[in-house]
Amino acid sequence: MTTPARALIFDMDGTIVDNMDFHTQAWITFFARRGKVIEPDAFFRDTAGRQGKEILRHYMGEELSDDELATLNHEKEELYRELYGPHRATLPGFDAFIAAGAARGWKLAVATSASPGSTRFILDEMDLRSRFDAVVVGTVDVPRGKPHPDVFLKAADRCETMPAQCIVFEDAPLGVEAARRAGMRAVVLTTTLPAEAFAEFDNVIAIVNDFTQLDVETLLA
């Protein structure tokens, strides 16, 4: 019986790139235009990892149609790209880390709740997509956002890897919970929240500021 390949599965926003503050700023501006005052830290804790349509319906009403959601989400995404575009860069050590993983035979995947446009904005415009064996865009490929495990399970399936043999890289509690429900271990990047925010999770195997702090040999042994 062939042993399934192992896989490293990366959330995109806040994990491959340090952009979650820009997403939050864009949402706050978007809602401020509509007279809604949003507290940034609470907003991030409540929404990180959720799909844009879920955020919009939560704050603006479940009755929004698909066409209305598409129009509103496009407006928010334009705000985000204007804010983050000049700052795009992968987290320190990321490029070397995924090269080390690939050299050891690990499959590499992205599993994101971002929109297709945001995914292109990062993976294609930064010339990253070709470095991954699979890309799962939650807003297209699975019906539910995090903390449901769908996006990570889909990534494992496309990598032909059992969930228990996957390591997820995340920056948000909802994402770590999604990994836990998928039966996957998680490495936390503290790009947006401190380590204490992840104390309750028993599937977290490392908490670091960026990829330069990871012991590659031990993690991928």
ZIRAGI-V101881 format. One record per residue. N is the residue number from 1. RES is the residue in one small letter. SS is DSSP state (H for helix, E for strand, - for the rest). D_LAST is the distance of its C-alpha to the last C-alpha in Angstrom with 1 decimal. Layout:
n:N res:RES ss:SS d_last:D_LAST
n:N res:RES ss:SS d_last:D_LAST
This chain:
n:1 res:m ss:- d_last:21.4
n:2 res:t ss:- d_last:18.9
n:3 res:t ss:- d_last:15.5
n:4 res:p ss:- d_last:15.5
n:5 res:a ss:- d_last:13.4
n:6 res:r ss:- d_last:11.0
n:7 res:a ss:E d_last:12.6
n:8 res:l ss:E d_last:12.8
n:9 res:i ss:E d_last:16.4
n:10 res:f ss:E d_last:18.4
n:11 res:d ss:- d_last:21.8
n:12 res:m ss:- d_last:24.0
n:13 res:d ss:E d_last:26.6
n:14 res:g ss:- d_last:25.5
n:15 res:t ss:- d_last:21.8
n:16 res:i ss:- d_last:21.9
n:17 res:v ss:E d_last:25.3
n:18 res:d ss:- d_last:27.0
n:19 res:n ss:- d_last:30.1
n:20 res:m ss:H d_last:30.7
n:21 res:d ss:H d_last:33.6
n:22 res:f ss:H d_last:35.3
n:23 res:h ss:H d_last:35.0
n:24 res:t ss:H d_last:36.4
n:25 res:q ss:H d_last:39.2
n:26 res:a ss:H d_last:40.1
n:27 res:w ss:H d_last:40.4
n:28 res:i ss:H d_last:42.5
n:29 res:t ss:H d_last:44.8
n:30 res:f ss:H d_last:45.0
n:31 res:f ss:H d_last:46.1
n:32 res:a ss:H d_last:48.3
n:33 res:r ss:- d_last:50.3
n:34 res:r ss:- d_last:51.0
n:35 res:g ss:- d_last:52.0
n:36 res:k ss:- d_last:48.8
n:37 res:v ss:- d_last:47.4
n:38 res:i ss:- d_last:43.7
n:39 res:e ss:- d_last:41.9
n:40 res:p ss:H d_last:38.7
n:41 res:d ss:H d_last:36.3
n:42 res:a ss:H d_last:37.5
n:43 res:f ss:H d_last:37.3
n:44 res:f ss:H d_last:33.7
n:45 res:r ss:H d_last:32.7
n:46 res:d ss:H d_last:34.8
n:47 res:t ss:H d_last:33.9
n:48 res:a ss:- d_last:30.5
n:49 res:g ss:- d_last:28.8
n:50 res:r ss:- d_last:32.2
n:51 res:q ss:- d_last:33.9
n:52 res:g ss:H d_last:36.8
n:53 res:k ss:H d_last:39.3
n:54 res:e ss:H d_last:38.2
n:55 res:i ss:H d_last:38.7
n:56 res:l ss:H d_last:42.1
n:57 res:r ss:H d_last:43.3
n:58 res:h ss:H d_last:42.3
n:59 res:y ss:H d_last:44.3
n:60 res:m ss:H d_last:47.0
n:61 res:g ss:- d_last:47.7
n:62 res:e ss:- d_last:46.5
n:63 res:e ss:- d_last:49.4
n:64 res:l ss:- d_last:48.1
n:65 res:s ss:- d_last:48.3
n:66 res:d ss:H d_last:45.6
n:67 res:d ss:H d_last:47.7
n:68 res:e ss:H d_last:48.1
n:69 res:l ss:H d_last:44.4
n:70 res:a ss:H d_last:43.7
n:71 res:t ss:H d_last:46.4
n:72 res:l ss:H d_last:45.3
n:73 res:n ss:H d_last:41.6
n:74 res:h ss:H d_last:42.6
n:75 res:e ss:H d_last:44.5
n:76 res:k ss:H d_last:41.6
n:77 res:e ss:H d_last:39.2
n:78 res:e ss:H d_last:41.8
n:79 res:l ss:H d_last:41.9
n:80 res:y ss:H d_last:38.2
n:81 res:r ss:H d_last:38.0
n:82 res:e ss:H d_last:40.9
n:83 res:l ss:H d_last:39.2
n:84 res:y ss:H d_last:35.6
n:85 res:g ss:H d_last:36.4
n:86 res:p ss:H d_last:37.1
n:87 res:h ss:H d_last:33.9
n:88 res:r ss:- d_last:31.2
n:89 res:a ss:- d_last:28.0
n:90 res:t ss:E d_last:24.3
n:91 res:l ss:- d_last:22.6
n:92 res:p ss:- d_last:21.7
n:93 res:g ss:- d_last:18.4
n:94 res:f ss:H d_last:18.1
n:95 res:d ss:H d_last:18.9
n:96 res:a ss:H d_last:16.5
n:97 res:f ss:H d_last:13.6
n:98 res:i ss:H d_last:14.4
n:99 res:a ss:H d_last:14.9
n:100 res:a ss:H d_last:11.5
n:101 res:g ss:H d_last:10.2
n:102 res:a ss:H d_last:13.0
n:103 res:a ss:H d_last:12.3
n:104 res:r ss:- d_last:9.0
n:105 res:g ss:- d_last:11.2
n:106 res:w ss:- d_last:10.7
n:107 res:k ss:E d_last:14.2
n:108 res:l ss:E d_last:15.8
n:109 res:a ss:E d_last:18.7
n:110 res:v ss:E d_last:21.2
n:111 res:a ss:E d_last:22.9
n:112 res:t ss:E d_last:25.9
n:113 res:s ss:- d_last:29.2
n:114 res:a ss:- d_last:30.9
n:115 res:s ss:- d_last:33.9
n:116 res:p ss:H d_last:33.8
n:117 res:g ss:H d_last:35.7
n:118 res:s ss:H d_last:33.2
n:119 res:t ss:H d_last:30.3
n:120 res:r ss:H d_last:32.2
n:121 res:f ss:H d_last:33.1
n:122 res:i ss:H d_last:29.5
n:123 res:l ss:H d_last:27.6
n:124 res:d ss:H d_last:30.5
n:125 res:e ss:- d_last:32.5
n:126 res:m ss:- d_last:29.4
n:127 res:d ss:- d_last:28.3
n:128 res:l ss:- d_last:24.9
n:129 res:r ss:H d_last:25.4
n:130 res:s ss:H d_last:24.7
n:131 res:r ss:H d_last:21.1
n:132 res:f ss:- d_last:20.3
n:133 res:d ss:- d_last:20.2
n:134 res:a ss:E d_last:22.1
n:135 res:v ss:E d_last:24.2
n:136 res:v ss:E d_last:25.7
n:137 res:v ss:E d_last:28.8
n:138 res:g ss:H d_last:29.6
n:139 res:t ss:H d_last:33.2
n:140 res:v ss:H d_last:33.7
n:141 res:d ss:H d_last:31.1
n:142 res:v ss:- d_last:31.1
n:143 res:p ss:- d_last:34.1
n:144 res:r ss:- d_last:32.8
n:145 res:g ss:- d_last:31.0
n:146 res:k ss:- d_last:28.5
n:147 res:p ss:- d_last:28.3
n:148 res:h ss:- d_last:28.6
n:149 res:p ss:- d_last:25.3
n:150 res:d ss:H d_last:26.9
n:151 res:v ss:H d_last:25.4
n:152 res:f ss:H d_last:21.7
n:153 res:l ss:H d_last:22.5
n:154 res:k ss:H d_last:24.3
n:155 res:a ss:H d_last:21.4
n:156 res:a ss:H d_last:19.1
n:157 res:d ss:H d_last:22.0
n:158 res:r ss:H d_last:22.5
n:159 res:c ss:- d_last:18.9
n:160 res:e ss:- d_last:19.5
n:161 res:t ss:- d_last:16.6
n:162 res:m ss:- d_last:17.0
n:163 res:p ss:H d_last:17.2
n:164 res:a ss:H d_last:14.9
n:165 res:q ss:H d_last:12.0
n:166 res:c ss:E d_last:12.9
n:167 res:i ss:E d_last:12.3
n:168 res:v ss:E d_last:15.7
n:169 res:f ss:E d_last:16.7
n:170 res:e ss:E d_last:20.2
n:171 res:d ss:- d_last:23.0
n:172 res:a ss:- d_last:25.5
n:173 res:p ss:H d_last:25.9
n:174 res:l ss:H d_last:27.3
n:175 res:g ss:H d_last:24.1
n:176 res:v ss:H d_last:21.9
n:177 res:e ss:H d_last:24.4
n:178 res:a ss:H d_last:24.2
n:179 res:a ss:H d_last:20.4
n:180 res:r ss:H d_last:21.1
n:181 res:r ss:H d_last:23.9
n:182 res:a ss:- d_last:21.7
n:183 res:g ss:- d_last:19.3
n:184 res:m ss:- d_last:16.4
n:185 res:r ss:E d_last:14.4
n:186 res:a ss:E d_last:15.5
n:187 res:v ss:E d_last:15.0
n:188 res:v ss:E d_last:18.5
n:189 res:l ss:E d_last:20.2
n:190 res:t ss:- d_last:23.4
n:191 res:t ss:- d_last:25.5
n:192 res:t ss:- d_last:28.3
n:193 res:l ss:- d_last:27.9
n:194 res:p ss:- d_last:27.0
n:195 res:a ss:H d_last:24.2
n:196 res:e ss:H d_last:26.9
n:197 res:a ss:H d_last:27.4
n:198 res:f ss:H d_last:24.2
n:199 res:a ss:- d_last:24.7
n:200 res:e ss:- d_last:25.7
n:201 res:f ss:- d_last:22.5
n:202 res:d ss:- d_last:20.3
n:203 res:n ss:- d_last:17.6
n:204 res:v ss:E d_last:16.8
n:205 res:i ss:E d_last:13.6
n:206 res:a ss:E d_last:14.4
n:207 res:i ss:E d_last:17.8
n:208 res:v ss:E d_last:18.3
n:209 res:n ss:- d_last:21.3
n:210 res:d ss:- d_last:19.5
n:211 res:f ss:H d_last:16.4
n:212 res:t ss:H d_last:17.1
n:213 res:q ss:H d_last:16.2
n:214 res:l ss:- d_last:12.6
n:215 res:d ss:- d_last:10.0
n:216 res:v ss:H d_last:8.1
n:217 res:e ss:H d_last:5.7
n:218 res:t ss:H d_last:5.2
n:219 res:l ss:H d_last:5.7
n:220 res:l ss:- d_last:3.8
n:221 res:a ss:- d_last:0.0
